[in-house]
Amino acid sequence: MSTSSTATKLNCLLIGDGSLLIQCGALLLAHGHPITCVVTANDAVADWARENGAEVAAPGAGLADRLADKSYDWLFSIANLSLIPTAVWQAATCGAANFHDGPLPRHAGLNAPAWALLEGETRYGVTWHAMSDAVDEGDIYVQSTFDIDEEENVLTLNTKCFEAGIASFTELVDLIETGALAGRPQDLSERTYHARHDRPGAAGTLDFAATTADVDRIARALNFGQGYINPLALPKIRMQHGVYFVLALEKAETGTHDATGTVCTCDHDGAVIATADGAVRIKELVDAAGTPVDLVTALPVGESVVALTADERAALRAFTDVTAKYEAWFLKRLQSGQGPEIYGALPPSTDVTPSVRSFQIPALSGWAEERAIAAIAGYFVRSGAALPIRIAYINVTSAADARALPGFVAPMLPLVLDAAADVTGDALVNMVSAQTALLAERRGFPSDLILRQPNARIEPFTVAIASCEPSRTPSATNALLTFSVPKAGGAPSLEIDTSRLPVGMCEKLLNGLDAFVRDFSADGTRRISDLRVMSEAEELSVVHTCNETAVAFDRSALIHGLIEAQAARTPDAIALVCEDRSLTYRELDRQANRVARELMARGAGPDRSARSRS
């Protein structure tokens, strides 16, 4: 790496979050150009900046104010996915350049490498361009292009972009230093653009009526690599028993005469499925929980892939068009709060078949949906649930989506309530109303959302509340308790998996809930913490009967007589334990008699002490 041949040193401002910024920053420092400040939300980038004497600023609202006292000649936006305020990039006295991982004017926007593969591109590239008011429309300073290999996936293409980014940045800096930098306008008639919330058609579902190359291309285009966020979709396959997510797929070396979508063979090397002109081999599948799936079980030989109908494709597109922009919001909610811990419940087990039993909740009959949900949530808050509380919520729309597109959309929405026990009933109703309105507006999220986040850890729901009839509630809730509070005025009910919660504990829960609901309905201004969670009979038993310890006994009895009587009743029962030694009542009585005889031999008696041995 050569150093700058110019005497002028450029004060630089860097904005971005990836390791490419560190590499480009190191090049600037090697050329003698100081870095005034680094704007980043990435800890590793921030640490590097501080180690090299640069200030660090947080991105986001107010950035222009935070940089108001900074002076910089060049601004470099590198691996930065956020819009930079005009005032910030215009404050650069010499220029502002952005790195784009695509060959502008084609593939402007976000996730460009994946879209290039989805569209079957054979050439690709990276671009350093001048910043402008419009996204990725500024004059091109430096561009580097290269071939896309036949087996390229997003991970390997991103690696090529990284390497080309470093090499082309060296060229950019050289041009700046020599005063030879000149931008060329983009031909915007050739521009293609991918917005943050664009998603592939059919949510990435593989179409085996297409060619082998097309099926393979979709799988490669959605392979971002293990440990990396997938912002678009996982490749999917639908069989008779459900939807699975494809983690590894390759072209099969031999063709087949089977109908398209037929599972031709399945062994330890994978499952071979026929396409329009050959076959592909699926090597790894997971289910919606991320659990690896046995290929022989999921893809039995002779069975056919269930292709999407035109109506289903349209429904998936309509769902995605509404929900894609809310994925980050849902992910945050899914990782917030905790499900109520149900006292006496056993952990879920794949070895035990669920046994669901339905119970009526007459105390909730005729209630408005929000008030019924608030009462149910309030019961668990009053019972000591960790806060914020997270409950699965199923409204009419989410239930319809789950029935229309099973396996493609998540069957439950995360209702998160940060309600302390001192909240009043009315305040909790208002909170529920606001949160359910937000969920209704956002509609839902795709079933692969969590799987696309490598570090996401989502605790399963323990309690679900559905505002539709039990017969309309998706069967994939897997919650221990599923409440039904139909908007249409049906009878409220609770379905409990009695294989995990014994019937006796179910009755105790129902009695406590009934008592709480009746208190809740009586006065909405009372605090949740002041409402009962036990029936009158249970309260009498627990608080009073169980604490009644008075027992009649013979007040004239002496201790040795009591021990003798017990020895006669249970001679072999353990009477005393000391460390690793124990005595039965028979042994204790015999040793006590020996001690008594010895004392009598020494003259002990009523009002008379024993003599010591001389």
N, C-alpha and C positions, 0 to 999 in steps of 0.2 A: 504494500500500500504506500503510495507516494504521498508526500506532504504538499501543501499548497505552494504554488510558485508565486502567488501574489502577496503583496505586503498588506493588503486590506483584510482585516479579520471581520467576519460577519457575526453579529450577535443573533442567535437563533432561538426561536420558540418552537418546541415540539409538542404535538398533541396526538395521543393515541394510547392503546392499551396492550399491544402485542410485542413479541420479541423482535419483530422487524424494526420497531422503533429503536430498540437498544442497539441493534447492529448499525443502523443508519446514524444514530447519535455517536457511536464510537468512531465512525468514519469522519464525522464532522470534527470531533475533538482531535483526531489524528491529523487533520488538515489545519489545526490551529484555530478553529472557529469555536468560540465559547457558546455554551448553551445557557441562556438566561433563565429559562424556566421550562418545566415539563408539566403539561396538563394531562393527568391520567387518573383512572380509578383502579389501576392494576398495582398491587403491592410490590410485585417484582420489579416493574418499571420504576415505581417511586423509589425503591431502595437503590436501584442503579443510578438514578438521577442524583440522589443525595450523596452517594459515594463519589460522584464526579463533580460535586460542588454546585449543582443546579438546584434552584428552588423547585418546589412541587406545589401545584395548585389543583384543586378538585374541579372536575368538569361540572356542567349543569347550569341551572339558573344562577344569574349573577356573575358569570364568568368575566364579562367585560369589566365589571367593577373590581373584581379581584386582580385583574391584570392592568388596571388603569395606570399604575405607577411603573410599569415595565416598558422598557424600550428595546425593540428588536427589529433587525433588518429583514430577516426571512422567517416566515412561519411555514413549518412542514407538518402536514397532517398525514400520519402514518398509521395504518391499521386502526383507523378511527371510524366508528360507526354512527357517531352523533353529529348533528348539524352544528356548525361553528357560527356564532353570531357574526353578522357582517362587520360590526365595529371591531371585532377581534382580528379578523384576517385583513381588514383594511388598514389596521394600525401598523402593519409591517411596512417599513419604509422602502424596501426593495422589491418585495414580492411574496406571494403565498402559493405554495404548491401542495397538491394532494396526491397521495398514492391511491390508485384504483386497481384492484386485482382483476382487470378485464381489458380487452382491446378496444377502447373507446374509438368511435362512438357506439359500437355494439356492446351490449351487456353492461349498460350503466345500471346503477342502483346497487342492491345488496344480493349476496349469495350468488354472485356472477358465475363462479366456476361450476356450481351445481346446475345452473340453468343452461350453461354452454353444453354440458354433457347431456342434459335432458333433450336439448334441441339438436343433438347429433353433430356438433361442431368437430372439425378435424384440426383446426388451427386455433391457437389461443394466444394471449399475451397480457402484459401489464402496462400501465400508463401512469406517467407523472404529468399532471396537467395544472394549469393555473386555476386558482379558486375563483368562483364567480357567484352571482346571486342564485343561479340555477344549479341544481345538483348535477355534478359530473358533466357540465357543458363547457367548461373553460378551455382555452387554447391548450393544445398538446405540446409539452416541452420535450419529453422523451418517451419512446414506446419501444418495448421489446416483445417480439413474437416468437412462438415455437410450436412444434407439432404436438397434437394430443395423441398419445399412444392408444393402441387398440384396447388394452386392458386398463386404461386410466380410470381411477375413481376420484372422488372429490378430495380425499386425503392426499393422494399422490399429485393431483393437479395443484392443490394448495402449496405443496412442497416446491413444485416448479415455480409457482408465482413468488414464493418467498425468495428463492435463489435469484430469479430474474429481477426481483425488487431491489436486492442489494446491488447487483451488477449495474442496473440502470440508474440507481441513485448515485453511484460513483460517477457515471457519465453526466448526470445532472449537475453535481457539484463542480465537476471540471468545467462545464459550460458556464456556470455562474462565475467561477473564479477567473476565467479567461475573458469574460465579457461577451461571449459568443452565444449566450442563451437567447433563443427566439422561438416564440410559440407559433403554432399553425392552427388556424381555426378548424373545428370539427365539421364534418359534413353531416349535419343533423338529419338529413334525409335517410341516412343509414342507421340512425339511432334506434336501439331497442333498450327498454328500461324494465327493471324488475323491482317492484316495491317491497318494502319490508314484510308486508302481510300477504304477498302472492304465494300460492301453494300449487303444487303439481296437480294435474287432473286426476280425478278418481282417488284423491288422497294417497297416491302412490300404489294403488292396487295393481298388481301385475295382470296383464291381459295375455293369456297364452294362445289366443287366436292370432296374435301378432307374430312376427318373425323372431327367431332365436336372438338375433342381434338387437332387436328392439327390447325384448324382455331383459336381456343382459344389460343393455344401456341404462334402463330405468333403475335397475338394482345398483349399478355402479354409481349413477348420478346421486343416489340417496345414501351412499356409503361414505360418511364423514370420518370414519375411523373410530376405533374403540377409545373411549376416554374423552371424546370431543362432542360438544353440543351439536345436535342435528336440528337446525331451525326450520326445516321444511316438513318432512314426513318420513316414516319408515316404509320400505317396500312391504306390501301385504299380500297374503294369499287367503282366499276363503274356501273352506271345505264344508262338508255337510254338518260338521259339529262345531264350527266356529271360525273365527278369523285369527290367523297367526301372523307373526312379524318375522320377516326374512332377514337374517343377519349375515348369511353367506350363500352366494349363488355363483355358478359358473356355467359356461357352455358345455354341453355334453359332447363327447367326441364322436359318438355314433348317433345316427338318426333312428327314427321309429316310424312304424306304419299305423300307430294308434291315433285315435281322434285327438284333436287339440285339447289340452287340459287334462289328459288322462295320466294317472300315475303309472308309469310303465314298469319300473323296478324300484325297490327300496332296500338298501342294506347299509352296512357301516360306512360306506363311501358317500351316502346321500340318497335322495329320492330323485329319480329321473322323471321329468314331466314333459309331455309332447307339446311342441309349439307348431306354428304354421308350416315351418320348413325344417324342423329338426327337433331338438330337445335341450332342456337345461337341467342342471343338477342342483337341487337345493341341499345345502350341507348343514345348515343350522337354523332352527326356529325357536322363538320364545312366545309365550302367551302374554296376555295383557298385564300380568303381574311381573313380567320379566323372567319367569321361570323357564328354563330350557325344556323343550318339548321333545319327547321321543318320536323320531320321524316315522318309525314303523306304525306307531299308534295313530299319529295325526294324518299321515299320508299313506293309507293302505293301498297296496297295489290293486289296480283296476278301478279305483274310485276316481271321479272327475272333479276338477276344480269347479266351484260354483261361480260362474261369471256374473259380473254386475249387469243388471238390466239398464236400459236407457233411462228409465225413471229413477233408479237408484243412483246412477251417475249424476243426474240433475239434482237429486236431493243432497248428495254429498257436496256438490259445488255450492248449492244454496246455503248449506250449513257452514261450510268453510268461509264463504264470503262474509258471513256475519261474525263468526267466532275467531278468526285468525288474529285479529287485532287485540283480542283479549287474552291470548294464551299466557302472556307474562303475568297478567293480573290473576288468572286462575292458578298458575303455578305458585305464586306467592301465597295465595289463600290455602292451597293444599298443604303447604309447608308450615302454616301457622296453626297455633292452638293444638289441643289434644282432645281425643275422643273420651267421653265419660268412661271411667272405670266401673264396671258393673260388679258389685260385691257378690262373691260366691260363684262367679263365672269361670268356667274352664277355658284354657286357651284353645284356639281353633286347631284342628288336626285333620289331615287328609285321610287318616285311618278311621275316622268316625263319620258315619253318614248323618247329615243334618236331619233333625226331626222337628219340624216347625209346627207349632200349635198356636191357634188364634184365640185371643181373649177380647171381649168387648170392653169398652171404656165409656159407660153411660154418662159419667160426670162431664164428658166433653161434648155431649150431643148438642147440636144447634149452635156451637161456637163458631165465630169467624176464624178463618184459617190462621191469621197472624196471632190471634189471642190463644188459640189452641197450641200453636208451636211455641209461643212464649211460656205457656204453662208447663209444657213438657221440658223445655230447656231449663226453665227456672227450677224444676224439681231436681235436676241433676246438679245445678249450681248450688242449691240449698243442701244437697247431699255431700258436698265437698269436692266436686269435680275440679280438676286443675283448669286454670284460666289462661288465655281465652279458651272457651269451649268450642269444639269443632264437631258439627253434626252433618250427616249426609242429608241433602234436601233434594226432593224429587217433585217438580211441579208438572203441570199438565203437558207443557211443551217438551221438557226434557224426557218425560216418559214416552211421549209420541216419537221423539227422535230416536230413543233407544229401541223402540219397537220397530221403527222403519229401517234403521241402520244398525242392527245388533252387531257388536264387535268393532264397529267403526267409531262410535261416539261413546263417551263415558256415561254410564247410567245414572250417576249421582253428582250433585253439585255441592261444593263445600260451603256450608253456612257457618260462619265464624262469628261468635258473639263474645265480646270482651266485657262481660257483665259481672261485676262483683256481687257478693251476696247482699250488700246493702242497697242495691238498686230496687226501686219499687216495681210492682207488677205492671203498672201503666207505662213506666219508662221502658221496661223490657219489651212490651208490646210494640212501642214505637221503634225500638231498635230492630226488632225482627222485621217490622214492616219495611224499614229502610233497606235492610240487607237483602230481603227476598226480592225487592224491587230491582236492586242492582243485579242480582242473579238472573232475573227474568230478562232484563235488558241485554245481558251478555250471552244468554241462551245456553251455552255449554262449551265443552272442549273435546278434542279428539282423544280416542282411547290410547294413542301412542305418545301423548304429551310428556308423561313422566319418563317413559322409556328413552326419550330423546335427550334427557338431561342426565349426564353420566354420574353426577354426584347427588342427585335428588333422592331423599329418603322420606317416603311418605308413610306415616302410620295408618293402618287400615281403620275404616270407620267402625265404631262399635254400635252407634245408634243412627238410624235413618228415620226421616219423617217424610211421608208422601202425601201430597195434597190431591190424591186421586184414589179411586177405588183400588183395593188390593189386587183385583184381577187385572188392573191396568198398570200395576207397578212392575218395573223390570225385575226379572228373576235373578239378576247378577249382583244384587246389593251386597250379599255376603255379610251383612251386619247381624250382630247378635239380636238386636231389638229393631223391629221395623214398625213404626207407628203409621197409621193411615187416618188422615183427617180430611176426608173428601170435601171439596168446595161445594159440590152439588147437594150437600146435606145428607149424605149417607152416614151410616152408623160408624163412629170412630172405633178403631180396633188396634190391637197390638199383636204382632206376630213375634214369637220368641222361639229361638232354636233351643229346644229343651234337651238336646244332646249335650249342650254346654252349660245350661242353667237348669238345675233341678226344679221340679214342679213346686216344691215347697218354697224355694227362693223366688219363683215366679209370683206365687201368691203374696208373698211378703212385699215384693216390689209393687204389685198392683194395689195392695192395700195402702201402702205409703203414698203412691201416686194419687189415689182417690182422695186421701185426706188432704194432700197438698192442693189439688185442683179445687176442692171445695173452699179452702181458705183463700186461694188465689182469686176465685170468682166473687167472693164476698166483699172484698175491699181492695181495689187496685192501687190505693195509696199506701198500703202497707209494704214494708220491706220484705224482700224474699227471705232474708235471714230470720224473720219473725213468723214464718208460716210453718205449719206442722208437716212432717214427713213420716209420721206414724199414725196409725188409726188409734182410736181411743182404747181399744182392747189391747193393742200392742204396747201403747204407752203405759197402761196400767201394769202390764206384765213386766216390761223392761225396767221402768222407773220405780215401781213400787213393789210388786210381788217378788221380783228377783232380788230386791234389796232388803226384804224382810228376813232377817237372820236369827230372830229369836227362836230358841229351841228349849223345850222343857227337859230338865234333867234332875237327878237326885242330888240335892245340894249337900246332903250329909255324907255322900260317898267320899272315900279316901283314895288316893292315887294308886296304892298297891292293890286295893280291892278291885279297882277298875281294870288294872292290868291282868289280875288273876281271872276276872270274868271274861275279858277279851281272849285270853289264852285258852280258856275252855271253849269259846265259840270258834275261833280260827287259829288253832295252835301253829299252823305252818305259814301263816301270813307274815310278811315282813313288818317288823315293828320299828327297827332302828337301822339307819344307814350312815356310815361314817367313812368317807373316801371309798376304798375298795372293800370294806368290811360291812356285814349286815347281820342282824339277829332276827330270828322269828319270835313271835310272842311266846312260844314254848321255851325257847332258849333264854329269852329275857326273864321270864318268870323263874326259871331254874337258877339263873345267876343271882337274881334278886333274893331268892330263898337262901342261897349259900352265904351271901353277904349278911343277911339277917341272923343266921345261925352263928356266924362268927362274932357278930356284935353282941349277941346274947351270951356267948361263952365268955366274953370279956366284961360281963356284968351290966350290959346296957339294959334298960328297962324304962318304964314310965318315970319321967322326971329323974332319970339316972343315966349318967354318961358312961361310956365304955372305957375300961382301963387300957392303957397302951402296953404293948409287949415290952418286957424289960430286956 
